[in-house]
Amino acid sequence: MKKRVVIIGSGNVATSLALALKDKCEIVQIYSRTIANAQTLAQQVDCAATDKWQDLSLDADIYIVSVSDDVIASVAESVLDNGALWLHTSGSTPIDVFAKNRSHYGVLYPMQSFSKSRPVDMSEVHIFIEGNDSESTREVKELASLITRNVHQASSKERERLHVAAVFACNFANHMFTLSSEVLDEAGIPFDAMLPLIKTTIAKLDHMTPAESQTGPAARGDEKIIEKHLASLHGDKRKIYKLLSQSIMNSKKQ
């Protein structure tokens, strides 16, 4: 029998999880503070939608709370404990955010960057799970295994470190692409010129460690080139270039 699931949230992560679970569970309802957003996602997975806590279905097996970190606790406080399994999807929020309001709870953290406009192959995503007891852990593992084979148990502390690592690898790296694009704009060169380089840089990580694949003037210790580049930059770009170059050179000394 398929598990009955309610998804609280309608953002990027909630949407990706709802679509991944659509044919593997019975999604009975989408909740969002904005009814239009709830309805948009509900139409995609063929279920009910609501923006009112009093109308939330209370007979589901699993509730996936996929909202911003600072709202998770208030969600738990808004609904009485119905004995179901309650999960949040945050990398940095500890499991005990549910401790005061739930008896059966856990975490289902998909470590990926999600956008509604660009579907992700969820079978390739690594999901990190945690449960407040052995039964909760078993249930969240079963749910995660419906989505991907890459399921790992991780404590709240371990998950926090994973999130920090993900910010470096994804969010900060993407900001570097943004700065690169701005430098190119100043020269009238399209960002497309960088794409083969970026793709090759990522592809090398399939068979090399990041440290092994590091190249560039800082990795070579070429201070003349570094100074030349710094002279052409201003403001935050100059500070960031100098800081990162020094960090790379320091790593080569270790």
Secondary structure by P-SEA (a helix, b strand, c coil): cbbbbbbccccaaaaaaaaaacccccccbbbbccaaaaaaaaaaaccccccccccccccccbbbbcccccaaaaaaaaccccccbbbbbccccccccccccccccbbbbccbbbbcccccccccbbbbbccccaaaaaaaaaaaaacccbbbbbcaaaaaaaaaaaaaacaaaaaaaaaaaaaaaaaccccccaaaaaaaaaaacccccccccccccccccaaaaaaaaaaacccaaaaaaaaaaaaaaaaaac
